[in-house]
Amino acid sequence: MTNDLSQYNNDWKAENIFGALVDYSAIKDVQDVHHYICFNGDDNSMVIWVSYSREEKALEVKYKGQDKAMQLVHTKGDSRFPGAYVVSDDYYKEMVDGKENGQYKITKSGNWVYVEYRRGTDGKIFKFTIDHNANPYGKAPCF
């Protein structure tokens, strides 16, 4: 068995311990999660976590008290350099049962990350800030 998997076209195929080629694409979504960041609502009423890929794109969001996470679909991103740090904004659609449920803007500036959520039903805006005490960039969600 070799550790050089460059011969395979699909990144999600690899040799298992018996040397057989296994296609892991069916569980790709689980493997895509590289880390989690937890956020507190700016009014301290809500807590969320966002899962991220290795490429720093948000994958899902979950609100404390909800049963399941909601998928995020990246729509666009931009960056600017207004001062000491690059500020980047990424925009996402929140998808529930295949339908858009709201929009997220995630802003990164230095070691600060902010989330702004616009609820689709009424346009109400909710704001969140990274919780630096909740193991940011950890391998497991905070709840």
C-alpha positions in Angstrom: 0.0 0.0 0.0 1.3 3.4 -0.9 0.7 6.8 0.8 0.9 8.6 -2.5 -2.7 9.1 -3.5 -1.9 11.5 -6.4 -2.8 8.8 -8.9 -6.4 9.1 -8.0 -8.5 11.8 -9.7 -11.0 12.1 -6.8 -9.7 13.5 -3.6 -12.3 11.5 -1.7 -11.0 8.1 -2.9 -8.2 6.5 -0.9 -6.9 3.1 -0.1 -8.2 1.5 3.0 -6.0 -0.6 5.4 -6.5 -3.6 3.1 -5.3 -1.8 0.0 -8.7 -1.6 -1.6 -9.8 1.7 -3.2 -12.6 3.2 -1.2 -14.8 6.1 -2.3 -15.5 8.4 0.6 -17.5 10.9 -1.3 -20.7 9.7 0.3 -19.4 11.1 3.6 -17.7 14.1 2.1 -19.8 16.6 4.0 -18.6 15.2 7.3 -15.0 15.3 6.2 -15.3 18.9 4.8 -15.6 20.3 8.3 -12.2 21.6 9.4 -13.2 23.7 12.4 -16.0 25.4 14.2 -16.4 29.0 15.5 -18.9 29.9 18.2 -20.6 33.3 18.3 -22.6 35.1 20.9 -25.5 37.3 19.9 -24.7 41.0 20.4 -27.7 41.3 22.7 -26.6 38.1 24.5 -29.8 36.3 23.7 -28.5 33.7 21.2 -25.5 31.5 20.7 -24.6 29.9 17.3 -21.8 27.9 15.8 -20.6 27.9 12.2 -18.7 25.0 10.7 -15.9 25.9 8.2 -14.0 24.1 5.5 -10.2 24.0 5.3 -10.6 26.8 2.7 -12.3 29.0 5.3 -15.8 28.8 3.7 -18.8 28.4 6.1 -20.7 25.2 5.6 -23.4 25.2 8.2 -24.9 27.2 11.0 -26.7 25.9 14.1 -28.5 27.9 16.8 -28.4 26.7 20.4 -31.6 24.9 21.1 -32.3 23.8 17.5 -32.2 20.1 16.5 -30.2 20.4 13.3 -27.8 22.7 11.5 -28.7 24.6 8.4 -26.7 24.5 5.2 -24.9 27.7 4.1 -24.3 28.3 0.4 -21.5 30.8 -0.5 -22.7 33.5 -2.9 -19.8 36.0 -3.0 -16.9 37.4 -1.2 -14.8 40.5 -1.1 -11.8 42.0 0.7 -10.5 45.4 1.6 -7.4 46.8 3.4 -8.7 49.8 5.4 -5.9 49.7 8.0 -3.8 47.2 9.9 -5.8 44.2 8.9 -7.4 42.9 5.7 -11.2 42.9 6.2 -13.0 40.2 4.3 -16.7 39.7 3.8 -18.3 36.5 2.7 -22.0 36.2 1.8 -24.1 33.1 2.2 -27.7 31.9 1.7 -29.2 29.8 4.5 -30.9 26.8 3.0 -33.7 24.9 4.7 -35.4 22.0 2.9 -33.9 23.2 -0.4 -35.3 26.8 0.0 -33.5 30.0 0.9 -34.4 31.0 4.5 -32.2 34.0 5.1 -28.8 35.5 4.3 -25.6 35.7 6.2 -22.6 38.1 6.0 -19.5 36.9 7.8 -16.8 39.5 8.3 -13.3 38.7 9.3 -10.8 41.4 10.6 -7.7 40.2 12.4 -8.7 37.7 15.0 -12.3 39.1 15.1 -15.2 37.4 13.2 -18.7 38.9 13.0 -21.9 37.4 11.7 -24.9 39.4 10.5 -28.0 37.4 9.7 -31.0 38.8 7.8 -34.1 36.7 8.4 -35.9 35.9 5.2 -39.4 36.1 6.5 -39.3 39.7 7.8 -35.9 41.1 7.1 -35.0 41.4 10.8 -31.2 41.6 11.4 -29.4 39.7 14.1 -25.7 40.3 14.9 -23.1 38.0 16.5 -19.5 38.2 17.6 -16.9 35.4 17.9 -16.7 33.9 21.4 -12.9 33.8 22.0 -13.5 31.8 25.2 -15.4 28.9 23.4 -12.4 27.2 21.7 -12.6 29.1 18.4 -11.2 27.1 15.5 -11.7 23.9 17.5 -12.5 20.5 16.0 -15.8 20.2 17.8 -18.8 22.6 18.1 -19.4 24.4 21.4 -22.8 22.8 22.0 
